[in-house]
Amino acid sequence: MNDESPELVLRSAVEAAVREVLRAGTSPDPCLVINQVMIDFAVRVAAVQHQLAAVAERDPSGGVALARRHLGVAFGHFSDGRAAEGRAELITARALLNGTGDADRSHEWSL
C-alpha cells in the first residue's frame, strides 16, 4: 500500500507529466506522446482522486483546488490538439502545487 499523501501523489504525477509533455516536441508523433501522458497521469492519481476532491473542497482557493482546475483546462486543450496551451496550463498547475508564487507567469514562460 502506498503511504504518500494525495498532494504528493498529485505533485509527482504533474511533475512527470510536465517532463514528458516538454519532451513531446522532439517526438515524431507529439500527439501520441501527449495522449500517453494523459493516460499515465490519470492512472497515477486514480487512487487518490476522492481525497484530492475533499482537499479541494475544504480549501477552494488552495493549491490543490487551483491546480486541479488548471489540469482540467490543460487536458481540454490537449484533447483539442492545442499542445502549447495545454502545456502552459500544466506548468501553471505545477507552480501552484509547488507554491512557487510564479503561477501567473507560468503561461508566459511556456508558450
C-alpha positions as CSV (number, residue, x, y, z in Angstrom):
1,M,0.0,0.0,0.0
2,N,1.3,3.5,-0.9
3,D,1.6,5.8,2.0
4,E,2.2,9.0,0.1
5,S,-0.2,11.9,0.8
6,P,-2.7,12.7,-2.0
7,E,-1.0,16.0,-2.5
8,L,2.4,14.3,-3.0
9,V,0.8,11.8,-5.5
10,L,-0.7,14.7,-7.4
11,R,2.6,16.7,-7.4
12,S,4.6,13.7,-8.6
13,A,2.1,13.0,-11.4
14,V,2.1,16.6,-12.5
15,E,5.9,16.7,-12.5
16,A,6.1,13.6,-14.6
17,A,3.5,14.9,-17.0
18,V,5.3,18.2,-17.4
19,R,8.6,16.4,-18.1
20,E,7.0,14.2,-20.8
21,V,5.0,17.0,-22.4
22,L,8.1,19.1,-22.7
23,R,9.9,16.2,-24.4
24,A,6.9,15.5,-26.7
25,G,8.1,18.2,-29.1
26,T,11.1,16.1,-30.1
27,S,8.9,13.1,-30.8
28,P,8.0,12.1,-34.4
29,D,4.3,12.0,-33.1
30,P,3.9,14.5,-30.3
31,C,0.1,13.8,-30.1
32,L,0.7,10.2,-29.4
33,V,3.1,11.1,-26.6
34,I,0.6,13.6,-25.1
35,N,-2.2,11.1,-25.2
36,Q,0.0,8.6,-23.3
37,V,0.9,11.4,-20.8
38,M,-2.8,12.0,-20.1
39,I,-3.4,8.2,-19.6
40,D,-0.4,7.8,-17.3
41,F,-1.5,10.9,-15.3
42,A,-5.0,9.5,-14.8
43,V,-3.7,6.1,-13.7
44,R,-1.3,7.7,-11.2
45,V,-3.9,9.8,-9.5
46,A,-6.9,7.5,-9.7
47,A,-6.4,6.0,-6.2
48,V,-6.4,9.5,-4.6
49,Q,-9.0,11.3,-6.7
50,H,-11.6,11.3,-3.9
51,Q,-9.1,12.5,-1.4
52,L,-7.9,15.3,-3.7
53,A,-11.5,16.4,-4.2
54,A,-12.0,16.5,-0.5
55,V,-8.9,18.6,-0.1
56,A,-10.0,21.0,-2.8
57,E,-13.5,21.3,-1.3
58,R,-12.0,22.1,2.2
59,D,-9.8,24.8,0.6
60,P,-11.3,26.0,-2.7
61,S,-8.6,28.7,-3.1
62,G,-5.7,26.4,-2.1
63,G,-3.0,25.0,-4.3
64,V,-4.7,21.6,-4.9
65,A,-8.0,23.2,-5.9
66,L,-6.5,25.7,-8.2
67,A,-4.1,23.1,-9.7
68,R,-7.0,20.7,-10.4
69,R,-8.8,23.5,-12.3
70,H,-5.7,24.2,-14.4
71,L,-5.3,20.5,-15.0
72,G,-8.8,20.2,-16.3
73,V,-8.2,23.1,-18.7
74,A,-4.9,21.5,-19.7
75,F,-6.5,18.2,-20.6
76,G,-9.2,20.0,-22.6
77,H,-6.5,21.8,-24.6
78,F,-4.6,18.6,-25.2
79,S,-7.8,16.8,-26.3
80,D,-8.4,19.6,-28.8
81,G,-4.9,19.5,-30.2
82,R,-3.7,22.7,-28.6
83,A,-0.4,21.5,-27.1
84,A,1.1,24.9,-26.3
85,E,-2.0,26.0,-24.3
86,G,-2.2,22.6,-22.6
87,R,1.5,22.8,-21.7
88,A,1.0,26.3,-20.2
89,E,-1.8,25.1,-18.0
90,L,0.1,22.1,-16.9
91,I,3.1,24.2,-15.9
92,T,0.8,26.6,-14.1
93,A,-0.6,23.6,-12.1
94,R,2.9,22.6,-11.2
95,A,3.7,26.1,-10.0
96,L,0.6,26.1,-7.8
97,L,1.4,22.8,-6.3
98,N,5.0,23.7,-5.6
99,G,3.9,27.0,-4.1
100,T,6.4,29.0,-6.1
101,G,4.3,32.1,-6.4
102,D,5.0,32.2,-10.1
103,A,1.9,30.5,-11.3
104,D,0.5,33.6,-13.0
105,R,3.7,34.0,-15.0
106,S,3.9,30.3,-16.0
107,H,1.8,30.9,-19.1
108,E,4.4,33.5,-20.3
109,W,7.3,31.1,-19.8
110,S,5.7,28.1,-21.5
111,L,4.1,29.5,-24.6
